[in-house]
Amino acid sequence: EIGRFASRRALSLSGGQQKLVALGRALIVGRKLLLLDEPFEGVAPALAERLIDVIGTLRGEGLSVLLSESDHVHSANLVDGLYVIERGEIAKKTAAAA
């Protein structure tokens, strides 16, 4: 899917396209854990949905994913648990709804 961006310079890609390329680059090496910092920040809704699909598929294939996200609207259905951190302290810890 990201192959179509190969001939373009990174700065000419949208924020969401850059995030897809970064995700692809992270997976090239064959990781077991993927750490994503604000993957949905500044991303158009259509690309956010695509990122959600890709992350969900990767989790289904056994990849562990750790998200750092200030807006949990997009990530709510992706997580097994949630930690809310305020001022450097864990303010809330929950398990995902079944």
Secondary structure, 3 states (H helix, E strand, C coil): CHHHHCCCCHHHCCHHHHHHHHHHHHHHCCCCEEEEECCCCCCCHHHHHHHHHHHHHHHHCCCEEEEECCCHHHHCCCCCEEEEEECCEEEEEEECCC
